[in-house]
Structure formats: C-alpha cells, structure tokens
C-alpha cells in the first residue's frame, strides 16, 4: 500500500498501469508455474512478455514511432497522421524489466511462481527503487519478502547510505548541472573547444553522481526495512576499456541484458560473427531502452561498436598498454558518448562532438568560459573527480562503516566511541549541507526519472 501510495503521489491515475502490470504478471507467473508441458510453458511465457512489452512500447515509443512515420510521409508528400502525445509513466522501464525477469526466472525454474499476489505486488511496487532502479530480480529478495529481521543496525546503515546518496545528488550533481545545461544551450556558432569540454566533463560527472546517488538512496531506503538490493555502480570511471566500463556502470541493467537477452540470443556460443551481431543488438536495445530518440539509439550503437572492436583484438592490446593511456582512451570514448546521450537532437550532438575536437569554428566573444566557471563549480569539479575514483584511503568510510565496526570488537572502548561519534557527526554535517542546498535550489529531478 505504501508503494502504491508513493507512486500515486507522483503519477495520480497512472497508478492503474502499475496495478495492471502486477495483475498481468501475477496471472502469467501462475500459468507458467502450473503448466507441465514445455510448449504450454513457453506459450504462457511469450504471452506474459508480450503484454509487458506492449505496455512499455505504447507508453514509451508511440510518439517516437509516430514522429518518424510522419517524417516518411512528409518525404512522400503525404499528409501526416495526428497522434495525441502519450504520457510516459514514472519508472515504467524499470518495473517492466523487473516483471519480465520474474516471468523468465519462473519459466527457467530459477524461482517458484508467487502464490500470494501481495508478495508480487510488493516486489513490483517497492517504492525505494521503483522509479529509477537498481533493477532488482525477484530471486534477490524473494526470501526477504517472506521473512526478514528489521534491526537498528540495518536502519542506521540505511540512513547513512541514503544521506550519502542525497549528498551526491544535491552537493555535486545539481551544482555541475548548471554549467552542463548552460554549455549545451550555447548556440553552435559560439561554441569553442574549451566550452564544449567544460560542458561534456560537467555532464559526465553530473550523470554519474546523479544516478549513483539515486542508487545509494534506494539501497539505503531498502536497508531501513532490511531489504538488501544489489549494488549498481563500482567506480565506472576508473575503467581501462569500454568492456570494463559496462561491468561497472548501471550493473543491474547490463547484467539484465546479459542474462535475459545476450545469452538467449546465443551469447558467444555461435561463432565470432554471431557474437558481434548479438552485442550490437543488445546495445541497440540498451540505447533504445534509455530513451525514444535517435540520439539514444546512436549512443547504444556507439558503445556496442567499441565493445565489438575490443573483442576483435583492441581489448588484448589495451591490457598490455600503459594503464594511464588505456584509462585516457576509455574516458575519451565515454565523454564523447555522453554528448550524444545529453544532446537534444542528432544535429546538436554532431556539432558538439565537432567542437570537442576543435572543428566548431566558434569564438568566445559572447560566451566566455569564465562565465560558467563560478566559484561553486570550481570548488565542486575537483571534488567530483576525486570522489568518482577510489583515490582516497578510506573513501568508502560512510558506506562500509560496518567493516570498521567489526574490526573494533577488541579495540579500546574510547576509540570505538570516537569512530561512532565521527560517523554520526559526518552524517549530520552532510545532511545540514544538503538541507541548505535544498532550500536554495529549485526543483531538479533525477536524470533517470525520464527513462
């Protein structure tokens, strides 16, 4: 009920879509679980998956398909078709993928079909991660739904994790959003290389702290109720290849595509060419999942292309390359990719990418880089770079304090109290700074809400 209330608060009557999803997947799971014949189980699985995809395609892609179809009609000098804009329900990509993973796991007999509809309803509508992930598989929390012990230790760890995530969003991502948004709004005639790189680097850090911040908040909220969600980020910007990047970035999504699409397509078991085709298909759909726009499709193809190139031999060469050079290569590829992810159109992405490599022809008489480098931005940028990598000893102090506590069992009590006190003081100071920023800023939603 809390999950449904939370969703209705943000989406009013669109909570019916969530209820329909729960009902359809409950019935589909029961039918798959009860079927004894392999063909019947497969039919019920495909029906369940088709219903989920129909909901997702209708609400997320109808406008995109209609716009592209009208463009074709325009080229053919035919009248366009009128389509009313379709609203995108909050979190539909996330709870649809969770529901589909449940049906597939029931079909594979990895999980039993849920008999109590409230249990499946709780899984699909669980508010901590409902609107923007991480994508939690039913098997990860099936036992926790039935039985778990809510402890003060979990609750305090959850609070700490939540505050850290909120700080990532409010104290870093929101501040870097200002120069990122401003630079991407500069007319291309006035865009210089330095401006383009400032906007790109700001957005590269913004999207990481925005999304990893939300993931930490979701994990923290779940931990308050003693639900343990999977980690979603593992310092992706220290990667030395694009392949490694996708093992560290949005882990729950990349593992979902691996287990439920790449492997069923044949993975790397059907020859080299088929492996490359499978990778391109996966990343094409990954891009399309992120948004109904050609910029996202190209972003997906772009990453898929580099994954294939690394499979063809570049990956082995990168392992032998001096680590800083391999890291530099990876970050250049990632940053250029984020330009396509952030741009409002393909034309803007092309012009912004050209500006990164000195091909814009812009001049800075109107837009000077110092206009965007405020004292706040100059203060936050190096901090963001530092905290995006495990460069500081004890960097994970706040999220891994339980490890420190275990090692304090035989330590003098005063030192133990000092660690607890330092932890509490740090969280309180961070929360005060967050509250200050919340009071000073306007509404700035999480980036991944739009997906």
C-alpha positions in Angstrom: 0.0 0.0 0.0 2.9 2.4 0.8 4.4 1.6 -2.6 1.1 2.3 -4.4 0.6 5.5 -2.4 4.1 6.7 -3.3 3.6 6.0 -7.0 0.1 7.7 -7.0 1.6 10.8 -5.3 3.8 11.3 -8.4 1.5 9.8 -11.1 -2.1 10.1 -9.9 -4.3 7.9 -12.0 -1.3 6.2 -13.8 -1.1 4.0 -10.7 -3.6 1.9 -12.6 -0.8 1.0 -15.1 1.2 -0.3 -12.1 -1.8 -2.3 -10.8 -2.4 -3.8 -14.3 1.3 -4.8 -14.5 1.0 -6.5 -11.1 -2.1 -8.4 -12.1 -0.9 -9.4 -15.5 2.4 -10.7 -14.2 0.8 -12.5 -11.3 -1.5 -14.4 -13.6 1.2 -15.1 -16.1 3.5 -16.4 -13.4 0.8 -18.7 -12.1 0.1 -20.1 -15.6 3.8 -20.6 -16.3 4.3 -22.3 -13.0 1.3 -24.6 -13.3 2.0 -25.7 -16.9 3.7 -29.1 -17.1 4.3 -29.2 -20.9 7.2 -27.4 -22.3 5.3 -25.9 -25.2 2.5 -24.6 -22.9 5.0 -23.0 -20.5 6.7 -21.3 -23.5 3.4 -20.0 -24.8 2.4 -18.6 -21.4 5.9 -17.0 -21.1 5.6 -15.3 -24.5 2.1 -14.1 -23.8 3.3 -12.6 -20.5 6.4 -11.0 -22.1 4.3 -9.6 -25.0 1.8 -8.0 -22.6 4.7 -6.3 -20.7 6.3 -5.1 -23.9 3.0 -3.8 -25.2 2.6 -1.6 -22.2 6.2 -0.4 -22.5 6.1 0.2 -26.2 2.8 2.0 -26.1 3.6 4.4 -23.4 7.3 5.0 -24.2 7.6 4.7 -28.0 4.3 5.5 -29.7 5.3 9.2 -30.0 8.7 8.3 -31.4 7.3 5.9 -34.0 4.6 8.3 -35.0 7.1 11.2 -35.4 9.4 9.0 -37.6 6.4 7.7 -39.6 5.2 11.2 -40.2 8.7 12.2 -41.4 8.5 9.4 -44.0 5.0 10.6 -45.1 6.4 14.2 -45.4 9.2 12.9 -47.7 6.5 11.2 -49.8 4.4 14.4 -49.8 1.5 12.7 -48.0 -0.5 14.2 -45.1 0.8 13.4 -41.6 -1.2 11.3 -39.1 -2.4 13.0 -35.9 -1.3 11.3 -32.7 -2.1 12.7 -29.3 1.1 12.9 -27.1 1.3 9.8 -24.8 2.4 10.4 -21.2 5.4 8.3 -20.0 4.5 6.8 -16.6 7.2 7.2 -14.0 9.5 4.2 -13.7 7.8 2.1 -16.4 11.1 0.9 -17.9 12.3 -0.3 -14.5 9.3 -2.1 -13.2 8.6 -3.7 -16.6 12.1 -5.1 -16.8 11.7 -6.4 -13.2 8.4 -8.1 -14.1 9.9 -9.7 -17.2 12.8 -11.1 -15.3 10.4 -12.6 -12.8 8.5 -14.4 -15.6 11.7 -15.7 -17.3 13.1 -16.9 -14.0 9.8 -18.8 -13.3 10.0 -20.3 -16.7 13.6 -21.3 -16.2 12.6 -22.8 -12.8 15.0 -20.5 -11.0 12.1 -19.3 -8.8 8.7 -20.7 -7.9 5.7 -18.8 -9.1 4.4 -16.5 -6.4 1.0 -17.7 -5.0 0.3 -14.6 -2.9 -0.5 -11.6 -5.1 0.6 -9.2 -2.3 4.1 -10.6 -2.4 4.4 -10.0 -6.2 2.7 -6.6 -5.7 5.3 -5.7 -3.1 8.2 -6.8 -5.4 6.9 -4.7 -8.4 5.8 -1.6 -6.5 8.6 -1.5 -3.9 9.0 2.3 -3.6 12.7 2.7 -2.7 13.8 1.6 -6.2 10.5 1.7 -8.1 11.1 4.8 -10.2 14.8 4.6 -11.2 16.3 1.3 -10.1 18.5 -0.5 -9.4 16.7 -3.3 -11.3 16.1 -5.9 -8.6 15.4 -9.5 -9.6 12.8 -11.4 -7.7 15.3 -14.1 -6.6 17.4 -11.4 -4.9 14.6 -10.5 -2.4 12.2 -13.5 -2.5 13.3 -14.8 0.9 13.4 -11.2 2.3 9.8 -10.6 1.3 8.7 -13.7 3.3 10.9 -13.3 6.3 13.5 -10.7 7.4 14.6 -9.1 10.7 14.5 -5.4 10.8 17.3 -4.3 13.1 18.5 -0.9 14.4 21.9 -1.6 12.8 20.4 -2.0 9.3 18.2 1.1 9.9 21.1 3.3 10.8 23.2 1.9 7.9 20.3 2.7 5.6 20.0 6.3 6.9 23.7 6.8 6.3 23.6 5.3 2.8 20.6 7.4 2.0 22.3 10.6 3.2 25.4 9.8 1.1 23.2 9.4 -2.0 21.3 12.6 -1.3 24.6 14.4 -0.9 25.8 13.0 -4.3 22.7 14.4 -5.9 22.4 17.8 -4.1 26.0 18.8 -3.4 27.7 17.5 -6.6 25.3 16.5 -9.4 23.0 19.6 -9.1 25.9 22.0 -9.0 27.5 20.5 -12.1 24.2 20.5 -13.9 24.4 24.3 -14.0 27.5 24.6 -16.3 26.4 21.4 -18.2 23.0 22.8 -19.1 24.3 26.2 -19.9 27.0 25.0 -22.3 24.6 22.6 -24.1 22.3 25.6 -24.6 25.1 27.7 -26.2 24.5 28.3 -30.0 26.9 26.2 -32.0 28.3 29.3 -33.7 29.6 30.5 -30.3 30.8 27.1 -29.1 34.5 26.8 -28.5 36.5 23.7 -27.8 37.1 24.7 -24.2 33.4 25.4 -23.6 32.5 22.1 -25.2 34.9 20.2 -22.9 33.6 22.0 -19.9 30.0 21.1 -20.7 30.9 17.5 -21.5 33.1 16.9 -18.4 30.4 18.6 -16.2 27.7 16.3 -17.6 30.0 13.2 -17.4 30.3 13.8 -13.7 26.8 15.0 -13.2 25.1 11.9 -14.6 27.4 9.6 -12.5 26.7 11.4 -9.2 23.0 11.8 -10.1 22.4 8.2 -10.9 24.7 6.6 -8.4 23.3 9.0 -5.8 19.8 7.7 -6.5 21.0 4.1 -6.4 22.6 4.8 -3.0 19.3 6.4 -1.8 17.3 3.4 -3.0 19.7 0.9 -1.4 19.6 3.0 1.8 15.8 3.1 1.9 15.7 -0.6 1.3 18.2 -1.3 4.1 16.0 0.7 6.5 13.5 -2.1 6.1 16.2 -4.7 6.0 15.9 -5.3 2.2 19.3 -5.8 0.6 19.3 -4.5 -3.0 22.2 -5.2 -5.4 24.9 -2.6 -5.9 24.6 -0.6 -9.1 27.9 1.1 -9.5 31.5 0.2 -8.9 33.6 3.3 -9.8 33.0 3.1 -13.6 35.3 6.0 -14.4 38.4 4.0 -13.4 37.8 1.6 -16.3 40.5 0.9 -18.8 38.2 -0.3 -21.5 34.6 0.1 -22.6 34.0 -3.5 -21.8 35.1 -2.9 -18.2 33.0 0.3 -18.0 29.9 -1.8 -18.7 30.8 -4.1 -15.9 30.9 -1.2 -13.5 28.2 1.2 -14.8 24.5 0.5 -14.1 25.4 -3.0 -13.2 21.8 -4.2 -12.7 20.8 -3.1 -16.3 23.9 -4.5 -18.0 23.6 -7.8 -16.2 19.9 -7.9 -17.1 20.7 -7.5 -20.8 23.4 -10.2 -20.5 21.2 -12.8 -18.8 17.9 -12.2 -20.5 18.9 -11.1 -24.0 22.6 -11.7 -24.9 22.8 -15.3 -23.6 19.4 -16.3 -25.0 20.4 -14.9 -28.4 23.3 -17.3 -28.3 25.9 -15.2 -26.5 29.4 -16.1 -27.8 28.5 -19.8 -28.4 27.5 -19.5 -32.1 30.7 -18.2 -33.7 32.5 -14.9 -33.9 30.2 -13.1 -36.3 27.1 -14.1 -34.4 28.7 -12.9 -31.2 29.3 -9.4 -32.7 25.7 -9.3 -34.1 24.4 -10.2 -30.6 26.4 -7.5 -29.0 25.2 -4.9 -31.5 21.6 -6.0 -30.9 22.0 -5.8 -27.1 23.5 -2.3 -27.2 21.0 -1.0 -29.8 18.2 -2.1 -27.4 20.1 -0.7 -24.4 20.2 2.7 -26.2 16.5 2.5 -27.1 15.6 1.5 -23.5 17.2 4.7 -22.3 15.0 6.9 -24.5 12.8 7.1 -27.5 15.1 9.3 -29.6 17.8 8.7 -32.3 20.4 10.2 -30.1 20.0 7.3 -27.6 19.9 4.7 -30.4 23.2 6.1 -31.8 24.6 6.2 -28.3 23.8 2.5 -27.9 25.3 1.6 -31.3 28.4 3.6 -30.4 29.1 1.7 -27.3 28.3 -1.6 -29.0 30.7 -0.8 -31.8 33.6 -0.2 -29.3 32.7 -3.4 -27.4 32.9 -5.3 -30.7 36.2 -3.6 -31.7 37.7 -4.5 -28.2 36.5 -8.1 -28.8 38.3 -8.1 -32.2 41.6 -7.5 -30.5 41.8 -4.0 -29.2 40.9 -5.3 -25.7 44.0 -7.5 -25.6 46.1 -4.6 -26.7 44.6 -2.3 -24.0 45.6 -4.8 -21.3 49.2 -4.5 -22.4 49.0 -0.7 -22.8 50.3 1.6 -20.0 47.3 2.0 -17.6 47.0 5.8 -17.8 46.8 5.6 -21.6 44.2 2.9 -21.5 42.2 4.9 -19.0 42.6 8.1 -21.1 41.3 6.2 -24.2 38.3 4.9 -22.2 37.4 8.3 -20.8 37.5 10.0 -24.2 35.1 7.4 -25.6 32.8 7.7 -22.6 32.8 11.5 -22.7 32.0 11.6 -26.4 29.2 9.1 -25.8 27.7 11.3 -23.1 27.5 14.1 -25.6 25.1 12.0 -27.7 23.2 11.0 -24.6 22.8 14.6 -23.4 22.1 16.3 -26.7 18.5 17.2 -27.7 19.0 16.2 -31.3 21.4 14.4 -33.7 22.4 17.8 -35.2 23.3 19.2 -31.8 25.3 16.0 -30.9 27.3 16.3 -34.2 28.1 20.0 -33.7 29.0 19.4 -30.0 31.3 16.5 -30.9 32.9 18.6 -33.6 33.6 21.3 -31.1 35.3 18.9 -28.7 37.9 18.3 -31.4 38.3 21.9 -32.5 36.0 21.8 -35.5 33.3 24.2 -34.4 34.7 27.5 -35.7 33.2 29.2 -32.6 34.6 32.2 -30.9 34.3 33.3 -27.3 33.5 37.0 -27.6 29.9 36.3 -26.4 30.3 33.2 -24.2 33.5 33.2 -22.2 34.4 30.1 -20.2 34.8 32.2 -17.1 31.0 32.9 -17.2 30.4 29.2 -16.4 33.3 28.5 -14.0 31.8 30.0 -10.9 33.5 29.6 -7.5 31.0 26.9 -6.6 31.7 25.0 -9.8 35.5 25.4 -9.4 35.2 24.0 -5.9 33.0 21.0 -6.8 34.7 19.9 -10.0 37.9 18.6 -8.5 35.9 17.0 -5.6 33.7 15.3 -8.1 36.7 13.9 -10.0 38.3 12.8 -6.7 35.2 11.0 -5.4 34.4 9.3 -8.7 37.6 7.2 -8.2 38.9 5.3 -5.2 41.8 7.6 -4.8 41.4 8.5 -1.2 42.2 5.9 1.5 39.1 5.1 3.4 36.9 6.8 0.8 34.1 4.2 1.3 34.1 5.0 5.1 30.4 6.0 5.2 29.1 3.1 3.1 31.4 0.5 4.6 31.5 1.5 8.2 30.2 -1.9 9.3 33.5 -3.4 8.3 35.3 -0.9 10.5 33.0 -1.7 13.4 33.7 -5.4 13.1 37.4 -4.7 13.4 36.8 -2.6 16.6 35.5 -5.5 18.6 38.7 -5.8 20.7 39.7 -2.2 20.5 39.7 0.1 23.5 36.1 1.4 24.0 37.1 5.0 23.7 38.4 4.6 20.2 35.2 2.7 19.3 33.1 5.6 20.6 35.3 8.1 18.6 34.5 6.1 15.4 30.8 6.1 16.1 30.9 9.8 17.0 32.8 10.7 13.9 30.4 8.8 11.8 27.3 10.5 13.3 28.9 13.9 13.1 29.9 13.4 9.4 26.3 12.4 8.5 24.8 15.3 10.4 27.2 17.8 8.7 26.4 16.3 5.2 22.6 16.4 6.0 22.9 20.1 7.1 24.7 21.0 3.8 22.1 19.1 1.8 19.2 20.9 3.6 20.9 24.2 2.8 21.1 23.3 -0.9 17.5 22.1 -0.9 16.4 25.4 0.5 18.5 27.4 -2.1 17.7 25.4 -5.3 14.7 25.0 -7.5 13.3 21.6 -8.4 15.9 19.4 -10.1 14.7 15.8 -10.7 16.9 12.8 -11.1 18.1 12.3 -14.7 16.9 8.7 -14.8 13.3 9.7 -14.0 12.9 10.5 -17.7 13.6 6.8 -18.6 
